[in-house]
């Protein structure tokens, strides 16, 4: 049977990418070695960028749901109007 890996055993796509780029850096990161100031700054910048992208994605998703909902209501009202003309 296939069992799910524990959270600490899972490897993300970014970890694979980091390992392929520099396996020593990946190993040191896994072992908890301190990062350089430049590396830490880049990491924090990436975290902030991803957070902004996540907020924008969620806002866009909500806007799409509202637009589709309004469109469905409009179509329903048009169909109701047409049906009342026919009857």
N, C-alpha and C positions, 0 to 999 in steps of 0.2 A: 504494500500500500504506500501511496505517496502522502507524506505528512508535511504540513506547513512548517517552514523554518521559523525558529524563534526570532524575535525582532533583532536581537544582537547578532544573529547569524546571517541576516539578509544583506545582500550587496546591491547597492543602487547603481543605476547607469552612470551617475557622476563618479562613483567610486571606481568603476571599471575604467572610465575615461582617465581619471587621475592616476590610476595604476599604470595604464598604458603610456601616459605621458612621462611619468617618472615613478618607478616602483619604489625607490628609496624614500621619496617624499610621501608616498602613500603609506608606507610602513611606519615612518616616523609619526605621521598624523594618527594612525591607528594606535600607536603606543603612547600617544599623548604628549609627544615632544612639543615644546613651545614653538610657535610660528614666529617668523620675522615680522617686524612692524609693517613692512610693505605687503606681505602676504595677508596679514590680519586686516589691513585697510581694504585690500581688494575683496576679501571675504565679506566684510561688513557692507561694502558697496553692493556686492551681489545680492546679499540678503535684503537690503533696502529696495533694490531694483525688482526682485521677485515679489516682494510685498506689494509694491506699487502695481505691478502687472496683475497680481491676484485681485486687488481692489478694482482695477479697471475691468477685468474679465467678469467679475461678479456684477458690476454695475451694468455692463453691456448685456449680460444674460438676463437681468431683470428688465431692462428696456425692451428686449426682444419679446419676453413673455407679455408685457403690457401691450406692445404693438400687435401681437398675434391675437390677444384677447379682444382688443378694440376692433380688429378686423373681423373676427368671428361674430361679435355683437352686431356690427354693421351689416354683415351678410344676413344674419338672422332677421334684422329689422327690414331689410329690403325684401327678403322672401315673405315675411309676414304682410308687408304692404302689397306685394304682387298677389298674394293669395286672397287678400280682402277685395281686390279689384275683380278677380275672377269669380268669386262667389257672389 
